[in-house]
Amino acid sequence: MATKFLALACIRKERSYGDLSPRPRYPSMPNYPRGVSAREANVEGSEAKAVFSVMGMTCSACAGSVEKAVKRLPGIREAVVDVLNNKAQVLFYPSFVNEETIRETIEDAGFEATLIQEEGTSDRSTQVCRVRINGMTCTSCSSTVEQALQAISGVQKAQVALATEEAEVHYDPNILSYNQILEAINETGFEAILLSTGEDMGKIGLKIDGVRTQNSMRIIENSLQALPGVQSIDIDPEVNKISLSYKPDVTGPRNFIKVIESTGTSGRFKATIFPEGGGRESHRHEEIKQYRRSFLWSLVFTVPVFLISMIFMYIPGIKHALDTKIVNMLSIGAILRWVLSTPVQFIIGRRFYTGSYKALRNGSPNMDVLIALGTNAAYFYSVYSVLRSATSPIFESTDFFETSSMLISFILLGKYLEVLAKGKTSEAIAKLMDLAPGTAILLALDDQGNVISEEEIDSRLIQRNDLIKIIPGAKVASDGFVIWGQSHVNESMITGEARPVAKRKGDTVIGGTVNENGVLHIKATRVGSESALSQIVRLVESAQMAKAPVQKFADRISKYFVPLVIILSFSTWLAWFLAGKFHGYPGSWIPKSMDSFQLALQFGISVMVIACPCALGLATPTAVMVGTGVGASQGVLIKGGQALESAHKVNCVVFDKTGTLTIGKPVVVSTRLLKNLALRDFYELAAAAEVNSEHPLAKAIVEYAKKFREDEENPKWPEAQDFESITGHGVKAIVRNKEVIMGNKSLMLENNIPISIDAEEILAETEGMAQTGILVSIDREVTGVLAISDPLKPGAREVISILKSMKVKSIMVTGDNWGTANSIAREVGIETVIAEAKPVQKAEKVKELQAAGYIVAMVGDGINDSPALVAADVGMAIGAGTDIAIEAADIVLMKSNLEDVITAIDLSRKTFSRIRLNYIWALGYNLLGIPIAAGALFPGTGFRLPPWIAGAAMAASSVSVVVCSLLLKNYKRPKKLENLYIGGIRIE
């Protein structure tokens, strides 16, 4: 049927009434994801070629529709369709698109497609795996892992994010496996845990009850393996868990449960979805527990050490007992401090030894090295002092056991607070994932479409093409479309738009949104990882993984930071030691409880532990995580640090017209009748004549005519006889024995229909307002004039005005004619207009503006504007649907409101100012803290920073940077937008 329909469409002639002819909706150049240039994409071995057999094409127009459909996809370099041989040859980049997606796109265009050949380098594909990495403490750690991954043959791209403690690796599965990637990470000294392999498969874990023997589990495994679509099965016999990878198009979890429960006798086996224990949040909770546990245990030993060293020495009775000598000058107090501090140093502080060993083994010293050196210096000097006092009748020891134990305790407290705070930076993802409902009502229908049963199931058991019932107040369980019912759905949690959206038969719904009043029956189309909610989550996760260019500054510093601190620390100790040795300062400066060597050692240790590379490493990623999360909650999806950094500098915004400044759909804006005729009857005749046309203006007239038939959902119009479409002019038809001719002025003149002065004036007035005037003749008399326009989006003028106040220049570039373009520009307040521009010319205009020194943001629909979106410093796709994750833009404006252009720019400015503040704080802290720790204030004021206080200050610096980033969660849109109400757009 689809093939016949398209063949008819190829033959059917269409016409254009004027300015509102549809623009070509396909890019004229490869659609690379943002941040990837054509040169970077076209590297050796990354390009692939695929040949498809395409059945059903009848003419060159069919071939053109297939070619256009394929070229809309991201990562397509070239597509050539041979209609004579029924073949399509596609050059593409596997990093961005695969053969199956291309095949589905051809079939969506209405033709049958089969992959018949893969040539050249098509066997080289790309997969993406995500890995959690435990044990990273600073940018030096993340850089080490990143460099190790990039050195592996077959790895095309590797990103390691310190803030999320995750890595995203693009690799060629024909060269290496994800297990080798995990091994490479483990070899760098960190623990790697696989989160996902990126394979296009559904995955689910099932818990099996009733299994008593290995043979039973083997029978179940064999039964499942026989199912079509099952890719792999893993069994964990200890917890009776079966993990399955499968193709969602072929099978699903309910089929698995049915097979398991039908295996055996009398319902012996029961299967349920295995309780989820993985995921980022559970890992974060476990990490928090570990640091909390370590900190509390360290307190158990450190508090007594602190009391013995700092408090009890001032209580006469206790002081006397502690000073009691055991052997020579060795006292009971020294023994107690040694015994209590040893577990803290070697058991609780073991993580710092393992961390520093791994870092040194990889030649990239990190924070763990500084902590291990500082605490070891204090601890082992104290051990030396105690042992010497035990062997000497005159040497009175002074130990620093409290320094090492208190230092470790405060650092653990700082890490505990840091992990707590870092967990809050990823709350946006947790909130998004929580939108999915826990259960769904599954419907079963008979052959006549009547509901015969309802069953409440776990929402994770929904399979494609399931029929789901959504009751009022419930969340929509899956992406799909309405097959029965009417209601209003609140989509604010997905789109940010608070106004409920009316839904009726045929309308699409998004999983996670809330049904407000009526009952809906929907058919599930996208489930699991395919859903819009999952795509948004992945988009936000990827954004939080990506590094902002400004982070390179911290990465460069981290390479030299730790070695420099070690040199400074040693230099500080040496300078103070030599100054004391050669009486470079008065002896009165030395505290009574220590000598010049010990004083110098304390200064050296303080310098070593106060310097904090962690604060620098967290300055950018934490702010980016919070900023992108806040953006997602506002309906603005920002694809990573690169987009944030570019957007904050934008001083020129280039707007497309149709679908961006205007709503992108022609509507009837006025009707002027020249004869006495009921408006309902007038539109009955007009709709009957136009309903046979596919032209957008004809559809606008038919849609408007439906207003006069509100009692019918799909009204039937009178039959039109002798219908004729005149290309570029209009239509003719006989309706109810009346000759109806609709079209432009030239069509009337060709048919010798006189045009009255009134009609001429109305037509001129209409065209002066950039509207398309359509003359309607009934029985060879001009009876009325319709004005059709693509109206402005609400608030467009106000948005342009606010951008001017932000010192951002606004320009309109459109493919429409100059008259319409100038009229729209005047209406919204844009002074610079470029009209009649092809997609490539739009990109050239963007480059001209960039050459003139502007930082350019392009706002378009993300399809035919893709060349300009790619060329711009920041591409903003307006009008996002369920395929938002594959748009070519840097920023996706989910609500389709122009006000979000301002929100995106303002949020990026606020986020980047927070990044700057973090860097100022982190660098300023080190620049001030290191000299103070080195004793810069000691000669004049007698103030010195004990090592344990220096350690506490170091820990506090990381926490303060994260908390500074968290303040972004209080972001509010500019007040000018709060006072500007921009409602949703409703087309009657």
LUMSEVO-184207 format. One record per residue (C-alpha): x, y, z. Coordinates in steps of 0.1 Angstrom, whole numbers, plus 5000, padded with zeros to 4 digits. Example, Ala and Ser with C-alpha at 12.3 -4.5 7.8 and 13.67 -1.06 7.14 Angstrom:
512349555078;513749895071;
***
This chain:
500050005000;502850245009;504550184975;501250254956;500650564976;504150694969;503850614932;500650814931;502351094950;505151104924;502551154896;500351404914;501151764905;501452014934;501152384931;502352684950;500152974959;503053204967;505453274995;504652975017;505852694995;507652445017;511352455020;513552155012;513751975046;517151805042;520751915047;522851975017;526051875035;527051585059;525351625092;528151565117;527451575154;528651905170;532251925178;533251685149;534451845117;534351675083;538151645084;538051475119;535251245109;536951135076;539950965092;541550655078;539350355083;536450535099;534350565067;532050285057;529950195026;526750005025;524549904995;520849844999;518249684976;515349924975;512049784961;509049994951;510650294934;508850394902;510450724891;513150974899;510951144924;510950824944;514750804943;514851164954;512651104984;514850804995;518051014990;516651305010;515451075039;518850915042;520751245041;518751375070;520551125092;523651235111;526951105099;525951055062;528751155039;526951075006;523850884994;523250784958;520050614947;519850414914;516150394904;516950164874;518749904894;516749954926;519850014946;521050274971;524650324979;525450515012;528850645025;528650695062;530550725094;529850425118;530550645148;527350835142;524950595123;524750225114;523350025086;520149915104;519250285111;519750365074;517650065064;514750165087;514950525074;514450395038;511550185049;510050475068;510050665035;507650395022;510050145004;511249795011;515049795019;517449515023;521149535031;522749335003;526449435005;528949595028;532049715010;535449875018;535749945054;532249875065;533449585086;534949845109;532249965132;532250155164;530750075198;530650285229;531150145263;530750325296;532950225326;532850325362;536350385376;536950365413;539850525431;540450845411;541151145433;542351425410;542851525374;546151355374;544351025379;541751085352;544551205328;546550885334;543550665326;542650865296;546150845282;546250475288;542950415270;543950635240;547150435236;545250115230;544950005194;541350015183;540250295207;538950585186;538050815215;538250805252;536851055278;537351015315;535351235339;536651285374;533351425387;531251135377;534150885380;533250735347;534850675313;533250675278;535250475253;534550465215;536250155201;536349915172;534849585183;536749405155;540049505170;539449475208;536749385233;535449585262;537149325285;540549445272;539449805280;538649705315;542049525319;543849835306;542150055333;542849795360;546549795349;546750175356;545850095392;542150175393;539149945396;537049935364;533349825364;531449795331;528249995330;527249935294;528649805262;526750025239;525449735218;522049785203;520349525225;517949525254;519249385287;517349255317;518149055348;515648795361;515548625395;514448265393;512648105423;512147735427;515547625412;517147355433;519647195410;522147305383;520247085359;517147285364;519047605356;520547445325;517047345313;515847705318;518947835300;518347605270;514647705268;515548075267;518348025243;515947875218;513848195217;514348405186;516048735193;517948615224;521648715220;523348595251;522648455286;524648495318;523848295349;524748375385;523948055404;524648205438;521648435436;519648245409;519948535385;519748515347;520948815327;519748825291;520749035261;518049045234;516749225204;513649435215;512149415179;511949035182;511248945218;510949095253;510949025291;507348895293;508248625268;511148525290;509048505321;506448305303;508948055290;510648015324;507347955342;506147705316;509347515320;509047225345;505847105361;503047265381;504447615379;507547505398;509647805386;508748165391;510548455375;510648825385;512749115375;515949105395;516149395421;518449655406;521549695427;523749865402;523750215388;525550535395;523450615426;524050275444;527750315437;527650665451;525850545483;528350265487;531250515483;529650745509;529250455533;532950355529;534250705536;531850745565;532950415580;536650495575;536250835591;534350705621;536950425627;539750685624;538050895650;538050595674;541850605674;542550975666;540451125694;542450945722;545751045704;544451405703;543451395740;546751245751;548751495731;546751815735;544451795766;545751545792;549151705792;547651995810;545851785837;548451725865;547551375876;547051235841;550151415829;552251255856;551050905846;551650965809;555151095816;556050785836;559150625820;559350265810;562750225794;565250505797;563350815784;560550615768;557250725784;553850555786;552250855767;554550795737;553750425736;550050495737;550250755709;552350515688;549950215693;546850425686;548150605655;549550285638;546050145628;545150485614;548350515594;548450165579;544950015580;542550305577;545050505556;545950205534;543950365505;546550645503;549450395501;547750185473;546750505455;550250655456;551850325445;549550305415;550150675406;553950645409;553950325389;552250515361;554550805364;551751055374;551951145411;548651265426;547151385458;547551035474;551351075470;551351405489;549251265517;551350945520;554651145520;553351395546;551851135570;554850905566;557251185573;555451265606;554850905615;558350765609;560051055624;557950995655;558850625655;562550725652;562150975681;560450715703;562950435696;565850675703;564350785736;564150415745;567850365739;569050685755;569050795791;569151165781;567251205748;563651325754;561451245725;558951475708;556651285684;554151385658;551851085660;548851315664;549851495632;549751175610;546451035626;544651375627;545751445591;544351125578;541051175598;540551525584;541251415549;538751135552;536251375565;536851605536;536551315511;533251215528;531851565525;533151585489;531451265478;528251375495;528351705476;529351545443;526351315446;524151615446;525651745413;524151445394;520651475410;519251585376;519851245361;518351075392;515251295389;514951215352;515150845358;512650865386;510050995361;509450645347;506450485364;506850165383;503849985369;501649985338;498149845329;498449605300;495349565278;494349255258;491849315229;489749075209;489449075171;486849355171;489149575192;487249545224;489149525257;488849165271;491349195300;493549425320;496749325339;498949545360;502649475352;506049605360;506749895335;510049735327;508149445312;506549655285;507349535250;507049715216;503449725202;501849655237;498549835244;498750025276;495950195296;496750535312;494250645338;493851005350;496651115373;498950825362;502250855344;502450755308;504250425309;505950425275;506550635244;503750565219;500650705203;496950725213;494650465198;491650555219;490450835242;490951205248;492851385276;495351645285;498951545293;501351745314;504651715296;506551965318;508851705333;510151625298;509751945278;509652205307;506352345292;503852375321;500752405299;498952065295;498851935259;495651805245;495851445233;493451245211;493550955187;496750945167;498751185189;502051085203;502851065240;506051055259;506850815287;507150975321;504651255314;501451275335;497951215322;495651475338;491951405331;490751145305;491550785300;493950695272;494750375255;498250395239;500350165217;503950145228;506450225201;509650295219;510650105250;513650075272;516750245259;514850375228;512450595248;512650975248;513350975285;516250725281;517650945253;517451255274;519251075303;521950955279;522251305265;522651465299;525151185310;527251245278;527151615285;528451565320;531151335306;532451595280;535251825291;535052195286;538152345268;538852555299;539452225318;542652175297;544152455319;543652235350;544851925332;548152105323;548652235358;548051885373;550951735354;553451955372;551452035404;552451735426;556151725417;556352105422;554652075457;557151795467;560052025456;558552315475;557952105506;561551975506;562852325500;560852455529;562152195553;565752245541;565552625543;564252615579;566552335589;569652515576;568452845591;568152675625;571452495621;573352805614;571353025638;569653225610;566853305634;566553355672;566453045693;563353195710;561353115678;561652745685;558752605707;559852445739;558552105729;560752075698;564052155682;564952325649;564852005629;561351925642;560152275635;561452255599;559851915595;556452055605;556752345580;557652095553;554751855561;552352145562;553352265527;553051905514;549451855527;547952195522;548452195484;545352055468;545151945432;541651805437;540052155439;541452245405;540351915390;536751955403;536352325394;535052265358;533251925358;531151985389;529952325375;529252165341;527351875358;525152115378;524652355348;523652085324;521251935350;519652265357;519352325319;517551985315;515052075342;514452405324;513852235290;517252335277;519552035269;523152145267;525451895252;528551935274;531252175284;532152275249;528652415243;528552585277;531952755271;530952875236;527452985245;528653225273;530553425247;527753445221;527253805209;525353735176;522253505172;521253405136;517553305134;515953095108;512453225100;509952935093;509552715124;511852935145;510553285146;507253165132;505352855142;506252685109;502652595099;500452805077;497052895092;494053095079;494253425097;491253605081;488353555058;486653835038;483353745020;482253954990;478853784986;476053705010;476853355020;477053175054;480653125064;479952755072;478652695037;481552895022;484052665039;482152355031;482752424994;486352544999;487352245020;485651994996;487752144968;491052154987;490851825006;492151644975;495351854975;498551774994;499752144995;500352295029;498052585021;495252345012;495752165045;495552495063;492152575047;490752225055;491952245091;490252585095;487052455079;486952195106;486152465132;482652485116;482152115121;483352085157;480851805164;482751565142;486251445147;486951365111;484251535091;483251405056;483251685030;480951695000;482351494970;484451694946;484051604909;486451694880;489151794905;492151954889;495352084905;497052364885;500752374894;501752714908;498152854907;495452664925;492652404921;489352354903;486552134912;482752084909;481152074944;477452034948;476952134912;478852454918;482152534900;484752624927;488052774916;490552864943;493953014938;495953324930;495053624908;496553484876;494353164879;491253394879;492453584849;493253264830;489653154836;488253494826;486853554861;486553924868;488154054900;486354334916;488054654930;487154534965;488854204959;491954374945;492154604975;491854315000;494454114980;496854414981;496254465018;496854095025;500154085006;501354405023;501154215056;503253935043;500253705040;499253485011;495853584996;493753314980;490753414958;487753194959;485453184930;481953014931;480152984898;482653224881;482153504907;484853594933;483053524965;485753564991;489453624999;491353405023;494453535040;496953265051;500053325071;502653155091;502153355123;504953465146;505653265177;504353425209;506853665225;509153675194;509454055195;510054055233;512853795229;514653995203;514354305225;515754125255;518753995234;519454355224;519554455261;522054165266;524254325238;523554035215;522954115178;520053935161;520053845124;517453665103;518553435075;515753265056;515053085023;511853275019;511453574996;512553925005;509054075009;507953815035;511353825052;511354205056;507854205069;508553945096;511854115105;510054455110;507454285131;509954135155;512454415155;515354255136;517354495114;519654265094;517954025071;519253775045;516453625024;516253364996;519253185011;519952825004;521152595033;524752625022;524453005019;523153015055;526352835066;528453085045;526753375062;527553235096;531153205086;531253565074;529953675108;532653465125;535253625103;534053965114;534753875150;531353755162;530753445183;527653315165;524753105177;522452965150;518852895159;517052665135;514952355132;517952125131;517251965097;517452185067;519452435088;522052175097;524852325076;524552655095;524052475128;527352285123;529152595111;528052815140;529952835173;526752725190;523952545172;520552555189;517852325176;514352455183;511352225182;512651905197;510751575194;511351225206;514551205185;516251495204;519351295212;520451265176;520051635166;523151795152;522952105175;524952185206;521852285225;518352145221;515452375231;512752125241;509852365246;510252515211;509952855228;512253135217;512653255252;514852945258;517453095235;517853365263;517753095290;520552895273;522853195269;522153325304;522652985320;525852925302;527153265314;526153185349;527752845347;530952975333;531153255358;530852985385;533752795368;535853105369;535053155406;535952795412;539352845396;539953165414;539152995447;541252685440;544252875427;543953155452;543752895480;546952735469;548753065463;547853185497;547952865516;551352735506;553353045517;551453045551;552152675555;555752735547;556052985576;555853315558;553953465587;555953295614;558853545617;556553845622;553553705641;554753365654;551853205636;552452865621;550052615605;550252275621;550151985596;546751855607;545152195603;546852225569;545251885560;541852005572;542252315550;543252105520;540151885524;537952195529;539152345496;537652055475;534452065494;534152445490;534652415452;531852155449;529552355471;530252665450;529152465420;526052335438;524852695443;524052685406;521052475415;519452795426;519652935391;516653155381;515953275346;516453645339;513753855356;512753995322;511653645312;509753585344;507653895336;507153775300;504453515296;504853315265;502153065263;501952755242;501052765206;497752625195;496852595159;493152575153;
***
